[in-house]
Amino acid sequence: MALSASSTVGEWLDHPVGGRILGAVLEQAGASAEALAPARNLPLEQLVALSNGQFPAEMVDGLVAAYREQAPDDADAADGGSPAPAAWAEQVTPGRFAGQTVVVTGAASGIGRAVASRVAREGGRVVAVDLAKEKLDELAASLAGAAPGAEVVAVAGDITSAESVEEIVRAAGDRVDALANVAGIMDDMGAVHELTDATWERVMRVNVDGTMRLMRAVLPGMLAAGRGRIVNVASEAGLRGSAAGAAYTASKHAVVGLTKSSAVMYAGSGVQVNAVAPGGVATGIQVPTQAEFGGARLGRYMGNIPGIATAEHLAASITFLLSTDAVNLNGAILASDGGWSAV
């Protein structure tokens, strides 16, 4: 099999020459082939965009050059191979959120930032919430004048704090048309016997309590207006037991339950409550050092991940549910996971 930059990571790892070259690069960086297991089905070149600078374009170029040097006959065959699939390109819908106020938590980075950016570029007024004030201010500045009517109101606060939630509601003003509960934190992949009270309480406080508090704060206004859309970010870990540790898995199952319960409670009111369950996503979410028992146990399942998405991929799914195009959806748990949940 001939290799190129568009060949998958798995094809590189399994190739007698490519595997040796890539393995040497990984070893030099203090990593192993197992670290790339979730990315096996991704084109090698896609790692550049997903790695936050850890896998630069120069590294891909160097790998391809080394491969061509060590396997010239294979490389010649690659030149006449099939073209790589066309890359996905974000398609902004002008005016989709015109005249609407959308609250987005976790907006300083990752999925939350991509959602806030997409809503603003589609004409919405975004109340962008996060702990990182400087990053929020930078986001607001970068989106100034992004589209007619677009506005980003930065609110630096803790979604688990009653005072911060009140500040978010004040910043939103008279009406919240949609809420995206994106903010969340990861656990250390630990099993129950490795779980500390501090980890459990922190994960539950942010992922479950924070989500509930924002929903509780905006729902009275939505019910009074007779319309509103809430999108909670769950996870593949809310659909199965093999995607994360006990605390994170329990918290995201709770988010799924909160979403479904609310969809039933507010059915017919004009308020829709749905969730998106991401699979592997390249974001800035911090993953603590993996627990010894749980991390090793879960490592067996990481090869089942079909691929790693970008934050913009998830923003496309989330903003669809935030928009009025999701008119007939309520209580849906949209698995935006590249097909992982079908495996």
FIVOTOR-434246 format. One line per 10 residues: for each residue x, y, z of C-alpha. Coordinates in nm, 2 decimals. Last residue first. Layout:
BEGIN
X Y Z | ...
//
This chain:
BEGIN
-2.02 0.06 1.63 | -2.32 0.28 1.57 | -2.24 0.51 1.86 | -1.90 0.59 1.71 | -2.06 0.70 1.38 | -1.87 1.02 1.33 | -1.96 1.13 1.68 | -2.24 1.39 1.66 | -2.48 1.17 1.85 | -2.79 1.39 1.86
-2.98 1.32 2.18 | -3.33 1.43 2.08 | -3.57 1.54 2.36 | -3.75 1.78 2.12 | -3.70 1.81 1.75 | -3.97 1.92 1.51 | -3.86 2.29 1.48 | -3.49 2.22 1.46 | -3.47 2.47 1.17 | -3.55 2.74 1.43
-3.19 2.74 1.53 | -3.02 2.61 1.85 | -3.04 2.25 1.72 | -2.87 2.35 1.39 | -2.62 2.56 1.60 | -2.52 2.25 1.79 | -2.46 2.03 1.49 | -2.25 2.29 1.30 | -2.07 2.38 1.62 | -1.97 2.02 1.66
-1.78 2.02 1.32 | -1.64 2.36 1.41 | -1.48 2.22 1.73 | -1.30 1.97 1.51 | -1.38 1.60 1.49 | -1.17 1.30 1.58 | -1.22 0.97 1.41 | -1.41 0.64 1.41 | -1.34 0.58 1.78 | -1.33 0.20 1.83
-0.95 0.21 1.89 | -1.02 0.38 2.22 | -1.18 0.07 2.36 | -0.88 -0.11 2.51 | -0.75 0.22 2.65 | -1.06 0.22 2.89 | -0.91 -0.04 3.11 | -0.56 0.11 3.12 | -0.70 0.45 3.21 | -0.93 0.30 3.47
-0.66 0.12 3.66 | -0.38 0.38 3.65 | -0.58 0.70 3.66 | -0.50 0.92 3.37 | -0.32 1.25 3.43 | -0.59 1.52 3.41 | -0.76 1.59 3.08 | -0.80 1.96 3.01 | -1.05 2.06 2.75 | -0.87 2.26 2.47
-1.06 2.09 2.19 | -0.99 1.82 1.93 | -1.32 1.62 1.95 | -1.37 1.24 1.99 | -1.74 1.17 2.02 | -1.99 1.45 2.08 | -2.34 1.39 2.22 | -2.56 1.68 2.13 | -2.86 1.75 2.34 | -3.22 1.87 2.30
-3.47 2.08 2.49 | -3.75 2.26 2.29 | -3.96 2.54 2.44 | -4.28 2.63 2.26 | -4.49 2.51 2.55 | -4.62 2.19 2.39 | -4.36 1.98 2.55 | -4.21 2.15 2.85 | -4.20 1.86 3.10 | -4.13 1.60 2.84
-3.83 1.78 2.69 | -3.72 1.87 3.04 | -3.70 1.50 3.14 | -3.51 1.41 2.83 | -3.25 1.68 2.87 | -3.20 1.62 3.24 | -3.16 1.25 3.17 | -2.90 1.32 2.90 | -2.72 1.56 3.13 | -2.73 1.29 3.41
-2.57 1.04 3.17 | -2.31 1.31 3.11 | -2.23 1.33 3.48 | -2.22 0.96 3.54 | -1.97 0.92 3.25 | -1.76 1.21 3.38 | -1.74 1.07 3.73 | -1.69 0.70 3.63 | -1.41 0.76 3.38 | -1.45 0.81 3.01
-1.57 0.65 2.68 | -1.64 0.29 2.78 | -1.97 0.32 2.97 | -2.20 0.42 2.68 | -2.44 0.69 2.58 | -2.36 0.97 2.81 | -1.99 0.90 2.76 | -2.05 0.98 2.39 | -2.10 1.32 2.54 | -2.37 1.56 2.66
-2.37 1.92 2.54 | -2.71 2.07 2.63 | -2.91 2.25 2.37 | -3.20 2.47 2.48 | -3.44 2.63 2.24 | -3.70 2.89 2.32 | -4.06 2.99 2.26 | -4.38 3.08 2.43 | -4.24 3.41 2.55 | -4.34 3.35 2.91
-4.21 3.00 2.89 | -3.88 3.12 2.75 | -3.85 3.38 3.02 | -3.92 3.12 3.30 | -3.67 2.88 3.13 | -3.36 3.10 3.13 | -3.25 3.06 3.50 | -3.35 2.70 3.54 | -3.16 2.60 3.23 | -2.86 2.79 3.35
-2.87 2.62 3.69 | -2.92 2.28 3.54 | -2.61 2.30 3.32 | -2.40 2.43 3.61 | -2.52 2.16 3.84 | -2.46 1.88 3.59 | -2.12 1.93 3.42 | -1.97 2.19 3.65 | -2.08 2.06 4.00 | -2.08 1.70 3.89
-1.72 1.72 3.77 | -1.60 1.91 4.08 | -1.79 1.69 4.33 | -1.66 1.36 4.18 | -1.30 1.49 4.15 | -1.29 1.62 4.51 | -1.46 1.31 4.66 | -1.18 1.10 4.50 | -1.24 0.83 4.25 | -0.99 0.54 4.23
-1.24 0.27 4.35 | -1.50 0.41 4.12 | -1.29 0.38 3.81 | -1.07 0.67 3.69 | -1.06 0.82 3.34 | -0.91 1.13 3.50 | -1.23 1.34 3.48 | -1.32 1.60 3.22 | -1.47 1.94 3.25 | -1.78 2.11 3.10
-1.91 2.43 2.95 | -2.13 2.37 2.64 | -2.48 2.46 2.77 | -2.61 2.63 2.46 | -2.91 2.85 2.54 | -3.16 2.99 2.29 | -3.40 3.28 2.25 | -3.31 3.45 2.57 | -3.53 3.76 2.62 | -3.54 4.08 2.83
-3.17 4.12 2.89 | -2.90 3.87 2.82 | -2.65 4.05 3.04 | -2.90 4.04 3.33 | -2.94 3.66 3.28 | -2.56 3.61 3.28 | -2.52 3.82 3.60 | -2.78 3.61 3.78 | -2.59 3.30 3.67 | -2.27 3.45 3.81
-2.43 3.52 4.14 | -2.58 3.17 4.17 | -2.23 3.03 4.11 | -2.20 2.69 3.93 | -2.18 2.88 3.60 | -1.86 3.05 3.71 | -1.82 3.40 3.56 | -1.67 3.62 3.29 | -1.96 3.76 3.09 | -1.87 3.88 2.74
-2.14 4.03 2.52 | -2.09 3.95 2.16 | -2.29 4.13 1.90 | -2.40 4.06 1.54 | -2.67 4.28 1.39 | -2.52 4.28 1.05 | -2.24 4.02 1.05 | -1.89 3.99 1.19 | -1.89 4.35 1.29 | -1.70 4.28 1.61
-1.62 3.91 1.60 | -1.25 3.93 1.68 | -1.31 4.18 1.96 | -1.57 3.96 2.13 | -1.34 3.66 2.11 | -1.05 3.86 2.25 | -1.26 3.98 2.54 | -1.37 3.62 2.61 | -1.01 3.51 2.60 | -0.91 3.78 2.85
-1.21 3.69 3.08 | -1.14 3.32 3.11 | -1.41 3.19 3.34 | -1.65 3.15 3.06 | -1.98 3.29 2.92 | -2.05 3.45 2.58 | -2.39 3.62 2.56 | -2.42 3.62 2.18 | -2.64 3.85 1.97 | -2.70 3.67 1.65
-2.62 3.76 1.29 | -2.50 3.43 1.14 | -2.14 3.53 1.21 | -2.24 3.58 1.58 | -2.40 3.23 1.60 | -2.09 3.07 1.43 | -1.85 3.24 1.66 | -2.04 3.15 1.98 | -2.06 2.79 1.86 | -1.69 2.77 1.78
-1.60 2.93 2.11 | -1.81 2.68 2.30 | -1.66 2.39 2.11 | -1.31 2.47 2.20 | -1.23 2.80 2.38 | -1.36 3.11 2.55 | -1.73 3.02 2.50 | -1.76 2.76 2.77 | -2.12 2.88 2.80 | -2.32 3.01 2.51
-2.63 3.23 2.56 | -2.81 3.32 2.24 | -3.01 3.64 2.18 | -3.20 3.65 1.85 | -3.26 3.94 1.61 | -3.07 3.77 1.33 | -2.98 3.41 1.42 | -3.01 3.26 1.07 | -2.91 3.59 0.92 | -2.64 3.46 0.68
-2.61 3.08 0.69 | -2.24 3.00 0.73 | -2.12 2.70 0.54 | -1.82 2.54 0.71 | -1.60 2.34 0.47 | -1.55 1.97 0.49 | -1.24 1.84 0.30 | -1.28 1.66 -0.03 | -1.19 1.30 -0.02 | -0.83 1.23 -0.13
-0.77 1.16 -0.50 | -0.72 0.80 -0.61 | -0.36 0.69 -0.67 | -0.12 0.78 -0.95 | 0.13 0.96 -0.72 | 0.09 0.68 -0.47 | 0.25 0.43 -0.70 | 0.57 0.64 -0.72 | 0.58 0.65 -0.34 | 0.56 0.27 -0.32
0.86 0.23 -0.55 | 1.05 0.50 -0.36 | 1.01 0.33 -0.02 | 1.28 0.48 0.20 | 1.31 0.82 0.04 | 0.94 0.86 -0.03 | 0.87 0.76 0.33 | 1.12 1.01 0.46 | 0.96 1.28 0.25 | 0.61 1.19 0.37
0.72 1.20 0.73 | 0.90 1.53 0.69 | 0.60 1.69 0.52 | 0.38 1.57 0.80 | 0.62 1.71 1.06 | 0.64 2.04 0.87 | 0.26 2.07 0.89 | 0.28 2.08 1.27 | 0.18 1.79 1.51 | 0.18 1.94 1.86
0.05 2.27 1.73 | -0.30 2.24 1.87 | -0.32 1.88 1.74 | -0.64 1.89 1.54 | -0.54 2.11 1.25 | -0.21 1.94 1.19 | -0.36 1.60 1.26 | -0.57 1.63 0.95 | -0.26 1.56 0.74 | -0.24 1.20 0.86
-0.59 1.14 0.73 | -0.81 1.03 1.02 | -0.92 0.67 1.07 | -0.65 0.59 1.33 | -0.71 0.91 1.52 | -0.85 0.76 1.84 | -0.55 0.52 1.85 | -0.29 0.79 1.81 | -0.16 0.77 2.17 | -0.13 0.39 2.13
0.14 0.45 1.87 | 0.36 0.58 2.15 | 0.47 0.92 2.29 | 0.80 1.07 2.42 | 0.84 1.31 2.12 | 1.13 1.10 1.99 | 0.92 0.79 2.03 | 0.64 0.94 1.82 | 0.89 1.03 1.54 | 1.04 0.69 1.55
0.69 0.53 1.54 | 0.60 0.74 1.23 | 0.90 0.62 1.04 | 0.86 0.25 1.15 | 0.49 0.25 1.07 | 0.55 0.41 0.73 | 0.80 0.14 0.63 | 0.61 -0.18 0.74 | 0.27 0.00 0.70 | 0.03 -0.06 0.99
0.10 0.28 1.16 | 0.07 0.47 0.83 | -0.25 0.30 0.73 | -0.39 0.37 1.08 | -0.30 0.74 1.06 | -0.50 0.75 0.74 | -0.34 0.82 0.40 | -0.40 1.19 0.28 | -0.03 1.28 0.36 | 0.07 0.99 0.13
0.13 0.62 0.16 | 0.13 0.34 -0.10 | 0.00 0.00 0.00
//
